[in-house]
Amino acid sequence: MREPLSPWWNRVEEAAQLLASRLNALVTRAAREGVYSPPPGAPAPRRRRQPASLRHLAEVIRTHRLAPGTSVDKDGVAAVLAGNPQSVADPVLVLAVARAAHLIARVPLERADADRLVVAAAHVSALIDAAREADERAPHLVPVPRRPADDSRAEEPRPTEDSRASEPRPAEPVIIEAYYTTRRPGRRRALIAGILGALVLAGSAAVVGFRDWGAETPPAAVTSPAPAAGGAVTALGHGDAHDDYLNPRPVRDAFDHGFTGLDVDVVVHHGRLLLCHHVDGDVCRDPRDRRIAARPFDATYLRGLQTRVSTYGGRVYPGFQQPVLLFVEITCVTDGAGCRLPADRAAAATDPNNPLVVARTIMDALVPYRGMLFHVDGTARHWGPVQVVVAGDHNDDRFPTGATGDESVRELLARQADTYAFLDGSFAVDRDQYNADLVPVITFPTPATDRSCPAPGGKPIQSRHWDNIVKAQSTGHHVRVWDPRDCPDRSDFWTDALFGGVDYLSTSHLALLGDWLTTNAAGGGGGHCGVPEWIAEQRLVGQYCTLATGDVPVMSRPDQNSAPVGSLAKGGSTWFLGQQPGEAYPYYSLHNFWWAYTRADNGQWGWVSLVHFTDPLPDQSADGLQYGCYDVRPGESDDCHAL
């Protein structure tokens, strides 16, 4: 006899069975309308086989690679159709069974229907997480397993109603019922089918609290989990910790959630770099003008990162081949004319409120840590696990350098003999410039918001910045957007940003975005690309990435409708010069508009779609492969072109 379930596990069971019933309806239709055909290369069966059987569904999933990276057999299919909660909580497996049924029935699976199935699977996963937490919080409400009849152990006294009344009653887990429909841009871009909205449900059920913005200072003592071992955390290529210095444990909190970007504010006070938004006399204040404890920038971040890199063998995360970005934002006290400076030009040139003074101090602070920093010299890029990017609203404004001269932060950084401090750019100046050796990232604020939150149903990033983002990435820049402030529900914003192609989502809510990205956008476009290296036999600097198969077509342009120029006969490790967005390439169940540049076996140069890389996610760039084709040989231009 089945044991009774707690209310929260009943919800899990109901949601799982509801999803399974949808899939069984698809399979029933496939069995009625489809026909059995053996896998390619397999002999015809000696007796007639039933279409859409468990074996047939598993064969179709494997043949068409509907569940890349997952081994699926008939038992796995059976578990999904039986409504096993753990199985139907896997969106890849659910979607694979649905696609297989549609292929057998020879009926296309509409994108909206696929999105609904994926969201339903994510909802089951959220319910499971909430139920597990409820079990931990309410152990006496979980049904006690029945003892066998011959168990002679004395039965423990059961709690009475009076004794239970004296105990604090645990709260029932918060389960949010929701229906989510993705909204896509005008051009065809399939990211990770709309799971994004359901992720916020998972975050809510996990009882994750926002930082208390009403307090005057960040909490001094916060109960935080022990720092996770670097090897146990998945690096999240989209995660950027906004105002990380305001977290209880700067650096550590962000890395415990897998973030690959850190954002801090700095000021110069008495000749030192402090982590403050601005200083009022000798008082350090945050962006909301609350008093906070002043921390030194170099000891907190540069020394902290160096310790982390030394601990994990030259990486911030073991095996992570991209530099982690440290955004150092220069803020200043402003008036109607911009940064408030003395009227005397000579005094203004040395005033700590002058962004040039802050930028020079940042550059000086980097000198002892150059061994870990990504940098560019006169000949090429040199990989490092950390890249420092100077940000700020006034980096293109000109400030006094003395009694007569003026200069901007951009011009100051451009004059470095070897570039260790890079610049955060803007669409207006940088989007179509091949200058990513100085401007690796372009940041823009959240557009078209209503009271700091995206308007319901709006797609401001896709509608306003699609062309900006594609052009910026094609010329080598990554793109970052700030989270809307004081917005209780970020699902619309995050969906819009990722569908719009944004590389970094900058948020102060680490747990919510970390869980969300872990479930839906971890791993990027695959390929497991290595760091740039000199390839002697080719006489160029390239990066080795991994192809899933051989016989990969190489196209003349990043477009499946362009002329093929050759192919790559072998799969596995293959070198590429860089990547950029192009036209969408659908390939079986995969879809990607990113392309990588290389040379075909016949010596012709061209483009390979990322759908052929190992472990790809839809419409994501390859792990670690540079944008554009920078510094592949001395003297070559930075666009991707035949050498």
N, C-alpha and C positions, 0 to 999 in steps of 0.2 A: 504493500500500500504506500502511495506517495505521501511524503511528509507535507504538512501544510506550509505554505510560503508566507513570508512577511509581506506587508502591503507593498513595500518598494520592489521586492523581487516579483510580486504579482504583476507590477507594471512592466518590468523587464520582459516577463513571459508573454504578456499581452502584445507588447510592441513587436517582439520577435515573431510571434505567430501571425500577426497582421502582415508583416513584411513577407514572411514565407508564403502566405496565401496569395499574395500578388505574384510571386515567382512561380508558384505552382500553376496559376492560371496561364502564365506565359508558356510553361512547359506543356500543359494540356493542349494548348492551341498548336504548338509545334508538333506534338505527336499526331494530331489530327490532320494537319495540312502539310507537314514536311515529309521528306523521304530520307532514308539512310544512305549515306555515301561514305566509303572508307577513307581514311586519311591518305593524302598524296603518297604514292609509292607503296602503299600496302595492298596486298592481294584482296580481291573481292571475297566476302565471307561465303562459306559453303552453304549456309542457310540464311534465310531472310531475317534481318534484324529490325527490331522496333525502332523507329525514329524517336529521338528525344529521350531515349533511355538514359539511365545514369552513366553507362559506359559511353554512349554516343555524345552526351553533353561534355563529358571530360575530354573525349577525343577532339571535339571542336574547339574547346578552350585551349588545349595544348597546340593544336595545328595552327590556329589563328593568333596565338600569343595574346590571348585576351586577358591573361593575368601575369604580366611580365614579372619575373623574379619570384614567382610562387609556383610550387609543384602542386598540381590539382589532379586528383584521381576521382573515381566514382564514389568513394567513401566521403570525400570532401564535398562533392556535389550533394550527396544524400544528407549530410549534416545541414547544409544550407536549406534544402527543401523541407527538412523536418523541423526547421525553426530553432535549431540549436543557437542559443543567444550569442555564444562566442563566435560562431561562424557567420551569422547574419550581421554581426557588428563590424565585420571586415568589408568595407565598401568595394575593395578591389574584387573580392570573391563574389559578392552579390552582383556587381555589374557584369562580371564575366559570365555568370550563369544566365543572366538576362540577355546579354548579347548573343550567347550561344543559342538560346531558344529562338531568338529572332533570326539568326542566320539559318537555322534549320527550317524555320517556317518561311524563309525568303521574304521577310518583311523588315524594313529598316526600323531600327530603334531610334525614336525621336529624341533629340537632345533634352527636351524638357522632361520626358519620361525617365531618361537616364539620371538627370539631376535629382528628380524626386526619389529615386531608389537610393542614390548615394546619401542624400540627406536623411532618409529613413534609417539607413545603416548607422550613420553618425549619431542619430538620436538614440538608437539602441545602445550604442557604446556609452553615450552620456548617462543613460539610465543605469547601466551596469556600474559605472564609476560612482554614481550617487548611492546606489544600493550597497556597494562595498563599504563606503564611508559610513553609511547608516548602520551597518553591521558592527563597525568598530565603536560607534558612539552609543549603540543601544544593544549590547550583547544579551540582555535579559529579555528583549523582545524578539530575538531570533528563535524560532522553534527548536526545542531541545531534541536531539536525535533519540529515537525510541531504543530502549535496550532490548536485547533478545530476552525471550521468555525465561531462559535458563540462567540469566545473569543473576548471581546470588549476592552481588554487592548491595549494600544498604542504599536505598534511594535517598538522595539528599532532600531535605525539606524544601518544599516549594514556597516561594514568597507569597505572603497573603496580601489581600487588598490593602490592609492597614499598613503593612510594611512597605508596600509599593508607594502608598500615598506619601510616606515620609521621605522617599527618595526623589531627587530631581528628575523630572520626566524628560527624556531626550526628545529633541525636536525631530519631527519626521522630515526626511530629506525633501528639499525643494525640487519638484519635478515640473518642468515647464513644457507644456504641450504646445507645439508650434508647427507651422507649415511654412516652408521657405521656398521661394522661387528665385532663381538667379536671373540677373539682367545682363545681357551681353552687349558689347559695343556694336556699332554699325558694321565694322569689318569683322570677319569671322575669327574669333579667338576663343579657343576652349582652354581655360585654365583647369583647375582641378574641380571638376563639375560641382560647383555650388555648395561644397561641404561647409563653406566658410561661415554661413549663418548659424548652422547647428553647433559650430565650435563654441560660440559664445554661450550656448546652453550648457555645454560641458563645463566651461569655466565657471558659470554661475553655480552649477550643482556641486562643484568641488569646493564651494565655500571659500572663495578667494576674496580677501578684502582689499579695497583700494587704500592707498596711503591716506591718512587723515589730514586733509589739506587745511582743516580748521585750526590745527595746532600751530603755535608760533614757531616752533623748531621741529625738525624731524625727530621722531622718537629716539631717545638715547638707547633704550633697551627694548629690542623687539625679538620675540621668539621666532627664530628662523631655523630652517633645517640645516643640519651640518653640511658644509660644502661638499658637493658631489665630486667624486674623483673625475679628473678630466676625461679619462677614457670612457666614463659611464654616461657622458652627456653628449647628445648629438648637436653639432654646430648648426645653427639655423641661419642660412645666408640672408634672410630677409629681416632679421631682428636687430634693431638699433635701440639702445637704452638712452632715452632722452633725459637730460639732467641727471645723469647717473650719480653725481656727487651728492644728491639729496637722498639716495637710498640708504638704509641702515648700514649696509656693508658695501661701500663703493667698490667697483670692479668685481668682487666675488658674487654679489647677487646676480649681476647680469650674466656672468659666465656659468653660474649654476643653472640658469635657464637657457643656456646655449646661444646667447646673443653674440653677434659678430661685429657689432658696432657700439661704441661708447660715445656719449655726447656730454661735454662739460662746459661750464662757463668759467672764465678766468679774468682776474684783474691784477694789476700790479699795485702793491701796497708796500711802501718802505723798501722798494727794490726787489720784492719777492712776488712770485706768482701764487695767488690764493684762489681757492675754489669758491668764488662768490659771483653773484650776478652783478652786484654793485656794492660799493662801500660807502657807508654814511658815517663820516668821521672815522672812528676805528671800529665800527660795527659792520660785520659782514651780513649781507641780506640776500634773500633768494628772489626769483622773478616776481613773487607776489609781495615783495617788500617786508617779509618776515625775517626776523633776526635768526641767524644760524651760526653754528660754530665754524670758524674759519679753519680749513685744512690746507696744507701745502700741496700744490699741484704735482711737483716732481716726486715727492716721497710717496704720495697716494697712488699716482697713475704710472709714471715712468718706472719707478722702482718696483711697484707692484706687478707691472707687466713683465719686467725683466725677470723677476722671481718666477713668475708663471712660465715664461718661455724656457728658462733653465730647467724647471721641474719636468717639463714635458718634451724634452729632447729637441728644442729649437722650434716648437710650435705652441700656439696658444691652446689649441685642441689637438691631441694626437692624431696625425694623419690628415689634418685640415690644411689644404694647400693654398688657401687664399690668405692674404694679410687681413688681420682684424683692423678695422678703421677706428682711430681715436680722433673724434671731432673736438677741436679746442676752439670754443667760440669766444671771440673778443667782444665784450660789451662795453659800453661807455655811458656815462651820465650825459643826457642830451638836453638841448634847448631848441629853440626854433630854428637855429642855423645848423643843427647836427650835434656832433660831440662837443660838449662844453669845454672850451679851452681858453687860456688867458689871451688877452688882446695882444700882448707882446709876443711876436713870432718866435723869438729866441726862447722865451719861457715856455711857449706852447710846444716847441719841438722836444722838450724833455719832460713835459707834463705826463704823469701816469695815466691820465684820461685820454691821451693821444694813442689811437690804435697802432701807430707805427712803433711806439715805445713798447707796447705789449707784444707785438709781433717779434721785435728783436729779442725781447726777453724769452719768448717761447723758443726761438731758434737757438739761443745760447743754452737753454735748459736741455735741449736735445743732444748736445755734443757728447756727454758721457755715455749716452745710450745708443749711439749710432750703430753699434754692432747688431742690434735687433731690428733696425728700422729699414723698411723698404725705401729705396732711394734711386735717383737717376743722376748719372754723371754725364760727361760730354759725349759718351759713346753709346750707352745702353741703360736699360733698367736693371736694377739689382734687387732680387727678391729678398724680402724680410718678413717675419711673422706679424709685424705691426707697421701700419702706415698712419702718419699724423697728418690731419687735414685741418687747416686753419679756417674757421667759419666766422661769420659776422655780417651784420646788416650794412656795415660801412667800409667793406673791403675795397670797394671801387671809388670811394671818396678820397680826395686829395687833402693831405695834412702837412703842416709846416715841418720841414727837416732842419731848419735853421733860420737865419735872418732873411734869406731870400728864396730858398728852394722849397718845392712842394713834391710830394710823392704819395702814391696809394699803397695799401698793403699788397695789392696784386703786383705792382711794379717792384716792390721790395722783395717779394718771394721769387719773382722771375729773375732777379739778379743773382740768385745763389749760384755759386760755381758748381756745387753738387747739391741737388734738391733733396732735402730731408723734410722740409715743411711744405706741404702741398696746400692748394687753395680750393675751397668750396665755391663753386661757380654759380652762374645763373643762366637760365634759358636765353635771356635777352642778349648776353654777351658771348656765351660759349657753346650753344647747342649745336652749331654747324662748324665748329672749329676743331681741327685735329691738334688739340693742345692738352690731351689727357696726361701728358708727362708733367704738367703743372696743375691741371684741374681734373682730378680723377672722378669727382662727384659733382653733380648739380642738385642742389636742394631747393624745393619750392614749398610754400605754405599751402595748406588745404584750401582749395578754391570753393566758391559758391556754397558757403555754409550758412545755416540759419541758427543763430545763437550758439555758435561754436560746434554745431552738429550738422552733418550733411542732411539736406532736405530729403524727406522720405521719397523713395523712388528715383532720386536724382543720380546722375552719373557725371559729376563735375570733372573728375580727373580724366575719364575717358573722352568726354565731349570737348574739353578745353585743351588737354595736353597730350593727346594721343600722338600727333605728329611731332610735337616737341620731344617726347620721350623716345620715339623711334629714331629721330634724327640724332639726338644726343648719344644714344647707345651705338648707332652706326659710326659715329666719329670717336668712339672709345670711352665715353663717360658712363658711369653708373648714375642712377637717379634715386634721390631720397625725398620722402615727404614727411612732414610732421603730423603727428596725431592731433585730431581736434581736441581742444581743451574742454574739460567739464562736460564731456559727452557720455551719458550713461550707457549707450548701446552703440558699439563701434562696428557692428556687422556690416552695415551698408558701406561705411568708409573703407574698411579693409577689403571688402569684395571689389569695390570700385578701383582701389589702388592696385590690387594684384591683377585684375582684368586689364587695367590700364598699363601694365608692364613695369610698375615701379619696382626697383631693386631693394630698397631699404625702407621699412616702416619704422618710424621713430616714435616710441611710446614710453611713458613712465609706468605703465601697468605691465610689468614683466611677466607675471604669472599668467595673465589672460592671453597675451599675445604669444608667449612661449608655448602654452598648451595648444593653442590654435594652430600655430605653424608646425609644431611637432606632428600633429595629426594629419595636416593637409598639404603642407608645402615644404617639408624637409627633404633634402636630397637633390633639389635642383633638376637640371636636365640630364643628369647622369654623366657618364664618361670617365669619372674618376681621374681627371686630368692632373698631371704632375706639374711641378714648378717649371718656369722657362729654363732652358738649358741650351748650350751650344751643341749643335748636331754636326759633327765634323764632316761626315760624308756628304751632307747637304750644304755645308758652309752657311748655316743660318741658325738663328735662335728660334726654337720652337718648343712646343709642349706636347708630350705624349698623352693621348687619351685612348680609351678602349672602345672599339667597335664591337657590337654584339654579334655580327655575322660578317661573312665575306661577300664578294660580288656587290659591293655598294656603289651606286652610280655617283659620278662626279659631274655637276652641272655647270654650265657657263656662267650663270647668275644665280643668286639665292632665290630661285623660283623653280618649282617642279615643271613648269611649262617652258623653261628655257632649254636650249640645245644641250644634250649630254656631250661632254668632252672626253670622257673615259670612265674608268672604274677603279676600285680598290679590290683586288681579288681576295686578299687575306683579311680576316677579322682580327680582333685582338688589338695590341698596342700599335697605334699609328700617330704620327706627328701632325700637328696643325699649327698654323701661324696665329690664328685668332678667330673670333666669331662676331656675328652681327645679326640683327633681325632682318627678315625678308618676307617672302610670301609663305602662307601656310602650306604645310605638306602633310596631308592625311595618309596614314600608312596602317592598314588594318585597323586596330583599335587605338592606335597612337595618333598624335597630332602635335606638330610643333612648327613654329615660324622662325626658329633660330637656325642658323647655318654656320658651319665651320669651314675655314679656307685651308686647302692643302694642294698637293700635286698628285695627279692620278698616276697609275702604273705606266702609262704611255708618255709621261713627262708633261702633260698638259695641266695647267692650273685651273682650279674651279672650287665648287662649293658642295659640301656634304650636309644633308639634313641631319639634325640631331635625333631624329626618330631612330637612326641606326646606332646610336650610342647605347652603352649598357645602362640599365636601370634608369630610363628616362621618365620624367614626369611631363604631362602635357604643357606645352608653351612655356617651358622654363629654359634658361640659358644653362650651358654646360658648367659643371663644377670646376671652378678655378681657371678656366680658359679665358685669356684676356679679351676685352672688347676692342675691336679694331686689330690692326696688325703692326703694333709699335715695335721699333728697334729690332727688327728681324735680321737686318744687316746694316752696317754703318753706311750712311748716305742714302738709304732708301726712305721713301715717303711712308707715312704712317697709315695710309689706306691699304686695304687688302688688294694686291695686284700681283701679276705674274712677275717673277724675279728673273 
